[in-house]
Amino acid sequence: MNIVFLDAETLGSDSDLAPIASLGRLTVYGRTAPEETCERIGRADIVITNKVIIDRQVMDRAPCLRLICVAATGMNNVDLSCAQQRGIEVRNVAGYSTESVVQLTFSHVLYLVCQHRYYDSYAKSAWK
């Protein structure tokens, strides 16, 4: 099974891809320009992408493609209707960072409700 990761640099430098490599022949690219996409996934069974666009033109040139994995929650970089027509599965990272998003949202709500900006500015101006 040929697995191609098109933009691994978008995940950071501490990602362990060994579990993915154990599933087949993994080819990892740090970044992929739009004009490189078709060539890089031409023989791939599985493509992993974060930001690289996988549209109809790209899928036309990837006859072996069976699965597109999006290393994020959003899937707006994949032509989902084309993939469905061709029987190509598309999966994303469901639930990714859900707890941290909730935590950040509540911290912003508390910041606004409790008027932290006002008190922060007041304290800084009063005790220069």
N, C-alpha and C positions, 0 to 999 in steps of 0.2 A: 504494500500500500504506500503510495506516494503522498506525503503530507508537506505542504508548503506554508510557511509563516511569512507573510509579506511585509510586516512592519513591527518586528519584535522590539525595536528600540522604544516604541511608544509605551511599553510596559515597564520600562526602567531596567536597570542593570542587575537587579537581584532576583529575576525570575528564573525558576528552575524548570527547564523544558525537558528534562530527562524522562518524566512520565509520558510525555507525548512522543518522544523519540522511541520509546519502547513499543509503540504501536505500529511502527513502520519506518520507512526511510524519510527522515525529516530534513528538509532544507529550510534554513532560516536566513532571512534577509533583514537587515536592520531597518531599511526603508525601501520603498518601491515607488518609483515615479509612475505616473499614469501610462506612459508609453512603454514601460517595462512589464506591466501586469500580465498581458496576454502571453508573452514569452515565458514568464516565470511559472505560470500555472497551467501551461499547455498539456502536461501529462499528469497533473495532480488529481488524486481521488478526493483529497480533503484540502481545503484552503482555510487558513486562519488569518483573519484581518482585524484590524482595529479601526483604521481610518481609510484604507485603500478602497476605492469604489469598485464594486463588482456589479457591472451592469450587463445588459443583453449582449453587447458587443464582446465583452470579456467572456461570458458564458458560451457564446458561439464558437469561440476558439479553444474551449476546454471540454473536449468530448468525454473525458473520463470523470469529470467532476460529479461527486455524489453528495458532498456535504460542505457547507460553508459555515465556519464557526466565527462569530463576531466576538472579539475579546472586549466587549463592552455591553451596556444595556441597550443602547440605541441601535437600530438596524437600518437607518436611513441611507446607508452607503451600499445597500444591496437591493437590486431589483427583485423584490419579493414575488411579484406576479410572474415574472419570467422564470424564476427558480421553481415556483410551484408548477408551472406548465411543463417544465422539463423533469419534474420529479426529483429535484435537488433539495435536500433538507437544508434548512437554515436555522441555526441555533445561536442564541446570545447568552450572556452571563446574567441569568435571571437573579434578582435579589442582590446584585453587586453593590456593596457599600450602603445598603439600606439603613443600617444602624447609625452610621456616621452622618448620613443625610438628615435623618431625624434629629440627631443630636445638634447638628449645626442649625437646623431650622428653629428648634426650641431656644438655642442660645441667642439667635437674632431676635426672636419674639421677646425674650426676657430683656434684652438690651434696649429694645424700643419701649416696652411697657414700663420698665423701671427707670427710664430716662437716664441711662448710664452716660450718654454723651454729654448731657447737660452737667451732671455731677463731675465727670472727668474734666471737662473744660473749666468748671468753676474752681475745682481744687487746684488745677495747674495754674490758673491765673491768680488765685489767692495766695499761694505759697511758692512764689517764684524764687 
